[in-house]
Amino acid sequence: MYAIVNIAGQQFKVAKDQHLFVHRLQGDEGASIEFDNVLLVDNGGKITVGAPAVKGASVTAKIVSHLKGDKVIVFKKKRRKGYKKKNGHRQHFTKIQIESITL
């Protein structure tokens, strides 16, 4: 059984006991979160597609940890002008574990 769910503006294909890195979510580590915006559910070959979301379907997940991703370097340069600008950042992520998919 799997589902396609909208989490923080992005769509993810999730299954039970799967670990997933999503954009930073509000909540403490160990807290449980429920996502109601389920777009598609596959229950053993029986596919249910929502318009736009499946009514009554939800995905429950547990926050495992909050962490930062790898460093991303942003380098800008204009040739022959002496202009160079180096910048970078580390994106904030939340690691979640999918606990259940209910239809």
Buried (B, 14 or more C-beta within 10 A) or exposed (E): BBBBBBBEEEEBEBEBEBEBBBEEBEBEEEEEBEBEBBBBBBEEEEEBEBEEBBEEBBBBBBBBEBEEEEEEEEEEEEEEEEEEEEEEEEEEBBBBEBBEBEB
